[in-house]
Amino acid sequence: MQEFDTLKNLVEEAEMDLQKAQSGNKAAGTRVRKKMQDIKAAAQTIRAKVLEMRD
């Protein structure tokens, strides 16, 4: 499922920025928050696809 691969990539990208944010990089913290919104949307898309498969 391509959507799941997209979700995994988003999480990996957020992890790199999270490490930078923990060391005090404010711009990285902003990027993490943006990625988390993208992750939320990607997860919602996957939920809908799984629901479609179930029906």
Stockholm file with secondary structure:
# STOCKHOLM 1.0

chainA/1-55         MQEFDTLKNLVEEAEMDLQKAQSGNKAAGTRVRKKMQDIKAAAQTIRAKVLEMRD
#=GR chainA/1-55 SS CHHHHHHHHHHHHHHHHHHHHHTTCHHHHHHHHHHHHHHHHHHHHHHHHHHHHHC
#=GC SS_cons        CHHHHHHHHHHHHHHHHHHHHHTTCHHHHHHHHHHHHHHHHHHHHHHHHHHHHHC
//
